[in-house]
Amino acid sequence: MLHAPFFDPTKSYYENWEKGPFNEFTDGTVFPVEKEQRFTFLGQKLNYPFGIPAGPLLNSHFMKAAMEKGFDVPVYKTVRTRIKKCNDWPNVLPVIVDGDLTLEKAKKGLTVKDDYTEPLAITNSFGNPSYPVDVWQKDIAETVAFARTRPGQIVVGMVEGTRWEKESTEQDFIYDWVLAAQLMKETGAHAIEANFSCPNEGDRVSRLLCFDAEISQKIAERIKNKIGDLPLAIKISYFEDETELRSLVEKVAPIVDGISAINTIPAPVYDKEGKQALPGGPWRLKSGICGAPVKWAGLDMVRRLKKLREEFGMTYEIVGVGGVTIPADFKEYRDAGADVVMSATGAMWNPYLAKEIKEAYPNG
Ligand SMILES: Cc1cc2nc3c(=O)[nH]c(=O)nc-3n(C[C@H](O)[C@H](O)[C@H](O)COP(=O)(O)O)c2cc1C
């Protein structure tokens, strides 16, 4: 059953930031943390291997509410080293998907629907906006302070480097990643996640960074040198090509502590008249699809990452993301080899998802 969402798609990103979270997410029910932490994640004690990935948790109000509702690994929405404006509203729309969103279906494009109904499938398009550094640093530090009252919950800060100027060099770009990670470290976040799955930031325009193993390696290395012992995870997208995935894992996995997959699956999104659904330039025709129909892709990546980890004798932890909307989805991810599982869309429409999963699978 869908509840009213804690991020309200009818409101702008800014209104959500200022007034959210909404609905039952802040109904005052607080679930206690466990007396003993039975799990670990990125070298830290953890209550239970379930959380919310970067996205719906816009600031400390959302992060705290998530922790109180038992999401033990909340990730703060991606931040940058300078202010960046959000794409024009709307940023979230429901889409029609029949069954799994295969890559073929995604290529053909999707049409929006009127309401958020099950199977829950949405597109999201924010452009990874960022408040100024001093705002997010203070806000994340507050979340970390709150986490001290809730042992076994791990605050993850997600960063992204930016080519701020057209003439930015690769060195500038790498430097911006390192700066972002350093600024995040200063907040006291328990771990850093680097968003290697955001479009238009890679060496080749419109290629995702994670598809460029060489620059991904350089960035991961430089960040790790800067942040030292603080755990570092990278977030990657769905890889069609196994050779590309192997190459990334071979080059980057020895440097990082964790790999999260997946981000969204991009697809052109149309309104009922067949016109571009999201307002703005043609670049906004394509946007990321998430929710139930992308579960197959997250599961597939978890299985492949597990296989590669065994083959290479590596130790990175695997975070399974994509399409978790009911407890059985969590179990499928765990069985596939996810060390930690996360839900963005499913959690947005069900504040009790962590509670339900913990009740269904007390041993994780
Ligand atoms: C509202 C919303 C905002 C998102 N923003 C980000 C983001 O800032 N950074 C990021 O790496 N992924 C972002 N994502 C993608 C999610 O982290 C996740 O990878 C994707 O939604 C698939 O999971 P799901 O099917 O559980 O939603 C966002 C997702 C949603 C629903």
Ligand as a Chemical Component Dictionary entry (heavy atoms), coordinates in Angstrom:
data_LIG
# 
_chem_comp.id                   LIG 
_chem_comp.type                 NON-POLYMER 
_chem_comp.pdbx_formal_charge   0 
_chem_comp.three_letter_code    LIG 
# 
loop_
_chem_comp_atom.comp_id 
_chem_comp_atom.atom_id 
_chem_comp_atom.alt_atom_id 
_chem_comp_atom.type_symbol 
_chem_comp_atom.charge 
_chem_comp_atom.model_Cartn_x 
_chem_comp_atom.model_Cartn_y 
_chem_comp_atom.model_Cartn_z 
_chem_comp_atom.pdbx_ordinal 
LIG C1  C1  C 0 13.709 11.885 -5.553 1  
LIG C2  C2  C 0 14.987 11.212 -5.918 2  
LIG C3  C3  C 0 16.182 11.951 -5.955 3  
LIG C4  C4  C 0 17.383 11.347 -6.282 4  
LIG N1  N1  N 0 18.541 12.057 -6.220 5  
LIG C5  C5  C 0 19.747 11.422 -6.318 6  
LIG C6  C6  C 0 20.966 12.081 -6.019 7  
LIG O1  O1  O 0 21.002 13.261 -5.636 8  
LIG N2  N2  N 0 22.127 11.393 -6.190 9  
LIG C7  C7  C 0 22.149 10.076 -6.580 10 
LIG O2  O2  O 0 23.233 9.492  -6.703 11 
LIG N3  N3  N 0 21.008 9.419  -6.838 12 
LIG C8  C8  C 0 19.815 10.050 -6.692 13 
LIG N4  N4  N 0 18.641 9.347  -6.882 14 
LIG C9  C9  C 0 18.714 7.933  -7.310 15 
LIG C10 C10 C 0 18.593 6.953  -6.126 16 
LIG O3  O3  O 0 19.640 7.086  -5.205 17 
LIG C11 C11 C 0 18.558 5.501  -6.602 18 
LIG O4  O4  O 0 19.806 5.140  -7.111 19 
LIG C12 C12 C 0 17.491 5.226  -7.648 20 
LIG O5  O5  O 0 16.347 6.001  -7.378 21 
LIG C13 C13 C 0 17.087 3.757  -7.707 22 
LIG O6  O6  O 0 16.529 3.346  -6.484 23 
LIG P1  P1  P 0 14.934 3.224  -6.225 24 
LIG O7  O7  O 0 14.375 2.360  -7.307 25 
LIG O8  O8  O 0 14.806 2.648  -4.857 26 
LIG O9  O9  O 0 14.388 4.613  -6.290 27 
LIG C14 C14 C 0 17.405 9.959  -6.595 28 
LIG C15 C15 C 0 16.214 9.225  -6.577 29 
LIG C16 C16 C 0 15.016 9.831  -6.250 30 
LIG C17 C17 C 0 13.758 9.008  -6.222 31 
# 
loop_
_chem_comp_bond.comp_id 
_chem_comp_bond.atom_id_1 
_chem_comp_bond.atom_id_2 
_chem_comp_bond.value_order 
_chem_comp_bond.pdbx_ordinal 
LIG C1  C2  SING 1  
LIG C2  C3  SING 2  
LIG C2  C16 DOUB 3  
LIG C3  C4  DOUB 4  
LIG C4  N1  SING 5  
LIG C4  C14 SING 6  
LIG N1  C5  DOUB 7  
LIG C5  C6  SING 8  
LIG C5  C8  SING 9  
LIG C6  O1  DOUB 10 
LIG C6  N2  SING 11 
LIG N2  C7  SING 12 
LIG C7  O2  DOUB 13 
LIG C7  N3  SING 14 
LIG N3  C8  DOUB 15 
LIG C8  N4  SING 16 
LIG N4  C9  SING 17 
LIG N4  C14 SING 18 
LIG C9  C10 SING 19 
LIG C10 O3  SING 20 
LIG C10 C11 SING 21 
LIG C11 O4  SING 22 
LIG C11 C12 SING 23 
LIG C12 O5  SING 24 
LIG C12 C13 SING 25 
LIG C13 O6  SING 26 
LIG O6  P1  SING 27 
LIG P1  O7  DOUB 28 
LIG P1  O8  SING 29 
LIG P1  O9  SING 30 
LIG C14 C15 DOUB 31 
LIG C15 C16 SING 32 
LIG C16 C17 SING 33 
# 
